[in-house]
Amino acid sequence: MTGFIPVNTPLLDGNEAEYLAECVRTGWISSEGPFIKRFEQEMARVAGRRHGVAVTNGSVALDIAVHALGLEPGDEVIIPTFTIISCAAAVVRAGLVPVGVDCDSATWNMTVEGVEAALTPRTRAIMLVHIYGLPVDLEPILALARKHNLEVIEDAAEMHGQTYRGAPCGSFGAVSTFSFYPNKHVTTGEGGMILTDDDALADRLQSVRNLCFQPQQRFIHEELGWNARMTNLQAALGVAQIEQLPRTVELKRRLGRLYDEHLEGVAGIRRPVARTNYADNIYWVYAIVLDDDVPFDGTEAMRRLGEKGIGTRPFFWCMHEQPVLRRMGFMLDESHPVAERIARRGFYLPSGLALTEDEIARSANALKEILA
């Protein structure tokens, strides 16, 4: 074994060091620095939005976005069960009720059929979450939301640079969110962004992420907010990363093509769908689902790959099976067999931007070996 291949290594070979040095040189390292506004404007431009509000991470972005919509306690929000806990947590923390829907077996995204079946008189919003590289098929779900007068929150955390029928992911719904964790196409180390086209909602989002300080009487508060401000240092990284986004998207798609070439015809696995009629895969991660006739699950596959020096990560665990949510009385009667299966039989291979062709080949060959 020639060395461990981590599941993700970011690429920081643009203007990151120069912009960080500028922050240090000028003393603008807090949330008041000029890179903040620049980053917000650039992300809004990339996503086709009027406003961007930078925050500390993608989970807080969801918390604030859901809170700012002003839904009533007990209102139901439809979410995919196959997603990260941040989505359900944002709903629960706002006093709302998460209702899960199953995912498509090919794209791993929520479907309009699932959303329609989950509608009740208490439904007030839909949280769209794009998974692993392909966006949700948005048009039919957005039409359903309009028909029933539902708010739409778009979680585009994994979709920097992706499009749906030519329109940027992050441009849909009343509000959308991004994450800038190191495994994202744009990273600030930690960080997130909330985007909207609504001027009044943008003002509210900016207030809520800044402790709801009042313009005239700063330390008198009419509402509780978050201290969720991004630093100028983080935003400087983000500006440099956005400058490289077109290249990043091409690198990711090249990663997907190379893995596909190495794994073409390999029995026992389902590889990511390369394209649908509304989007080409952006390969946020290169994900694998084991067929049912493979005599071990995703956990065992990851253990065997780890022994060969290949870093992996498991798929998301279903929201309706989360102990914390079940103890709180949520999603107790839900069953979503597709999500349950892929959560147990899915994992992803090294997928970072700094991954080399040799490392892709080694990772693919290791997978072939454990399947043999």
Long-range contacts (C-beta under 8 A, 24 or more apart in sequence): 1-308, 1-309, 2-309, 2-362, 3-309, 4-309, 4-310, 4-311, 5-309, 5-310, 5-311, 5-350, 5-355, 5-359, 5-362, 5-363, 6-311, 6-350, 6-352, 7-183, 7-311, 7-312, 7-313, 7-348, 7-349, 7-350, 7-351, 7-352, 8-182, 8-183, 8-311, 8-350, 8-351, 8-352, 9-352, 9-353, 9-354, 9-355, 10-182, 10-183, 10-187, 10-352, 10-353, 10-354, 11-244, 11-248, 11-251, 11-352, 11-353, 11-354, 12-237, 12-240, 13-244, 14-240, 14-241, 14-243, 14-244, 15-239, 15-240, 15-243, 16-236, 16-237, 16-240, 16-241, 18-240, 19-236, 19-237, 19-239, 19-240, 20-233, 20-236, 20-237, 22-236, 23-232, 23-233, 23-236, 28-232, 29-231, 29-232, 29-233, 30-231, 30-232, 31-229, 31-230, 31-231, 31-232, 32-232, 33-231, 33-232, 33-233, 33-235, 33-236, 34-232, 35-232, 35-235, 35-236, 35-238, 35-239, 36-230, 36-232, 36-235, 38-235, 38-239, 39-188, 39-193, 39-230, 39-235, 39-236, 39-238, 39-239, 39-242, 40-193, 40-235, 42-238, 42-239, 42-242, 43-170, 43-178, 43-186, 43-193, 43-195, 43-238, 43-242, 44-195, 46-160, 46-161, 46-168, 46-170, 46-242, 46-245, 47-156, 47-168, 47-169, 47-170, 47-171, 47-176, 47-178, 47-195, 48-167, 48-168, 48-170, 48-171, 49-170, 49-171, 49-176, 49-195, 49-196, 49-197, 50-196, 50-197, 50-198, 50-199, 50-202, 51-195, 51-196, 51-197, 51-198, 51-199, 51-202, 51-205, 52-193, 52-194, 52-195, 53-193, 53-194, 53-195, 53-196, 53-202, 53-205, 53-206, 53-209, 54-191, 54-192, 54-193, 54-229, 54-230, 54-234, 54-235, 54-238, 55-191, 55-192, 55-193, 55-194, 55-209, 55-226, 55-228, 55-229, 55-230, 56-190, 56-191, 56-192, 56-228, 56-229, 56-230, 57-179, 57-180, 57-181, 57-190, 57-191, 57-192, 58-86, 58-157, 58-177, 58-178, 58-179, 58-180, 58-181, 58-191, 58-192, 59-86, 59-89, 59-90, 59-179, 59-192, 60-192, 60-209, 60-226, 60-228, 61-177, 61-178, 61-179, 61-192, 61-193, 61-194, 62-86, 62-87, 62-89, 62-90, 62-153, 62-155, 62-177, 63-89, 63-90, 63-93, 63-94, 63-226, 64-194, 64-205, 64-208, 64-209, 64-226, 64-228, 65-90, 65-153, 65-175, 65-176, 65-177, 65-194, 65-205, 66-90, 66-91, 66-93, 66-94, 66-96, 66-125, 66-127, 66-153, 67-93, 67-94, 67-208, 68-175, 68-201, 68-204, 68-205, 68-208, 69-125, 69-151, 69-153, 69-174, 69-175, 71-96, 71-124, 71-125, 71-151, 72-124, 74-122, 75-122, 75-123, 75-124, 75-125, 76-120, 76-122, 76-123, 76-124, 76-125, 77-123, 77-124, 77-125, 77-126, 77-127, 77-153, 78-115, 78-118, 78-119, 78-123, 78-125, 78-126, 78-127, 79-126, 79-127, 79-129, 79-319, 80-109, 80-110, 80-127, 80-129, 80-131, 80-319, 80-339, 81-318, 81-319, 81-320, 81-331, 81-334, 81-336, 81-339, 82-108, 82-110, 82-131, 82-315, 82-316, 82-318, 82-319, 82-336, 82-338, 82-339, 82-342, 82-343, 83-129, 83-131, 83-155, 83-316, 83-319, 84-157, 84-316, 85-319, 85-322, 85-324, 87-127, 87-129, 87-155, 87-319, 88-319, 88-322, 88-325, 88-330, 90-127, 91-127, 92-325, 92-328, 92-330, 96-124, 96-125, 97-122, 97-330, 98-319, 98-325, 98-330, 98-331, 99-123, 99-331, 99-334, 100-318, 100-319, 100-320, 100-331, 100-334, 100-336, 101-336, 102-336, 102-337, 102-338, 102-339, 103-131, 103-336, 103-338, 103-339, 103-342, 104-338, 105-338, 105-342, 106-273, 107-131, 107-134, 107-137, 107-273, 107-276, 108-132, 108-134, 108-287, 108-342, 109-134, 109-135, 109-136, 109-137, 110-136, 110-141, 111-137, 112-137, 112-140, 112-141, 112-144, 115-141, 115-144, 116-144, 119-144, 119-148, 123-148, 123-150, 124-150, 124-151, 125-150, 125-151, 125-152, 125-153, 126-150, 126-151, 126-152, 126-153, 127-152, 127-153, 127-154, 127-155, 128-152, 128-153, 128-154, 128-155, 128-172, 128-173, 129-155, 129-157, 130-154, 130-155, 130-156, 130-157, 130-158, 130-159, 130-162, 130-169, 131-158, 132-158, 132-272, 132-284, 132-285, 132-287, 132-348, 133-158, 133-162, 133-252, 133-256, 133-272, 133-281, 133-282, 133-283, 133-284, 133-285, 133-287, 134-272, 134-273, 134-276, 134-279, 134-281, 134-282, 135-159, 135-162, 135-163, 135-164, 135-169, 135-278, 135-279, 136-164, 137-276, 137-278, 138-164, 138-165, 138-172, 138-278, 139-165, 139-278, 142-172, 142-173, 153-177, 157-184, 157-192, 158-184, 158-284, 158-285, 159-282, 159-284, 160-184, 160-185, 160-186, 160-245, 160-248, 161-185, 161-245, 161-246, 161-248, 161-249, 161-282, 162-249, 162-279, 162-282, 163-279, 164-278, 164-279, 165-278, 165-279, 170-195, 171-195, 174-198, 174-201, 175-201, 175-205, 180-234, 180-238, 180-241, 183-284, 183-285, 183-351, 183-352, 184-284, 185-241, 185-245, 185-248, 185-249, 185-252, 185-282, 185-284, 185-353, 186-238, 186-241, 186-242, 186-245, 186-248, 187-237, 187-238, 187-241, 188-230, 188-234, 188-235, 188-237, 188-238, 188-241, 189-234, 189-237, 190-234, 191-230, 191-234, 191-235, 191-238, 192-230, 248-353, 249-282, 251-353, 252-282, 252-283, 252-284, 252-351, 252-353, 253-280, 253-281, 253-282, 253-283, 255-283, 255-286, 255-351, 255-355, 255-360, 256-281, 256-283, 256-286, 258-357, 258-360, 258-361, 259-286, 259-349, 259-360, 259-363, 259-364, 262-360, 262-361, 262-364, 262-365, 263-364, 263-367, 263-368, 266-367, 266-368, 266-371, 267-291, 267-371, 268-293, 268-294, 268-371, 269-294, 269-367, 269-371, 283-351, 284-351, 285-313, 285-348, 285-349, 285-351, 286-348, 286-349, 286-350, 286-351, 287-315, 287-346, 287-347, 287-348, 287-349, 288-346, 288-347, 288-348, 288-349, 288-367, 289-315, 289-341, 289-342, 289-345, 289-346, 290-345, 290-346, 291-345, 292-345, 294-345, 294-371, 297-344, 297-345, 298-344, 298-345, 298-346, 298-347, 299-344, 301-347, 301-367, 301-370, 302-347, 304-370, 305-349, 305-363, 305-366, 305-367, 305-370, 308-366, 308-369, 308-370, 309-362, 309-366, 310-349, 310-350, 310-362, 310-363, 310-366, 310-367, 311-350, 312-347, 312-348, 312-349, 312-350, 313-347, 313-348, 314-343, 314-346, 314-347, 315-342, 315-343, 315-346, 315-347, 315-348, 316-343, 317-343, 318-343
